[in-house]
């Protein structure tokens, strides 16, 4: 994979207003094809889960088909993330 986790986080954060993204491997340290993303943004406020995920997929655009093969998404508004973290 040519993109680093930091690259993917930066793409998401650049495209989604006030987003904070964290990327990790879903299946272990040597599997760069199956990633997990946690994205927190006020832009998700009032949107259904599928709409939130679409924002992330749209942000990643061609990277989703060319470099990222599987992405498990967890999306939260800042308030939801605060509740989730407790």
N, C-alpha and C positions, 0 to 999 in steps of 0.2 A: 504494500500500500504506500503510495507516494505521499498522501496526506498524513500529517501527524495528528494526534488527538488535539493538540493546541490549535492546529490549522482548522479542524472541524469546529471546535468551540468558537474560534474567531469568526468563521463564516456565519454561524448561527447568530452570534452576538451582533455582528454587523448588519444582518438582515432583519432581525426582530427587535423592535424598540425595547431598550432597557433590559434585554435578556441576559441571563447568566446561564451558561451551558457547562455541563460537566460530561465528558466522554470517558467510558471505560470499556474494557473487554467483557463481553457477556459470558464467554465460556472458558476463560483461562488466559494465561499470559502469552501464549503463542498463537492465539486465534485472532488475527486482525480483520477477519472477514465478518465477524459477528460482534457488533458493537452495541452498547447501551448508552443512551443519552438521557440526562436529566436536564430539563430546561425550565427555568423560572422566569416569567415575564408578566408585567401588568397587561401586555397586549392580549393575553389569554382571557382576560376578564369578560364574562358574558358569552363566551364561545363554548360550543359543545366540544367534547374531547376530540372528535374526528376533525373539527375545524382547527383545533390547536395543533394536532399532529400534521395537518396539511400545511400549516404555516412553516413548520420545521422542514417538511419535505420540500416545500417551495424554496426555502432558503438554501437548501443543499443542492437543489436543481440537478444538473447533470452529474454531480458527484454521487448521487444515489444510484445511478445505473452504471457508472464507470468505475468507481473506486470503493463505494460502500455497498456491500452485498446484502447485509441485514442490519437493521437498526431497531432496537427495542426502545421505545420512547416512554418517558415519564414526564408529563408536562403539568406545571402548577402555576397558579397566580402566586404572588408573594405571600398573600394571606393563607392560601392552601398549603404552601410549603412550610410556613411557620407551624401550622397545625400538624402537618405530616412529620416534622422534625421532633415533635414532643413525644 
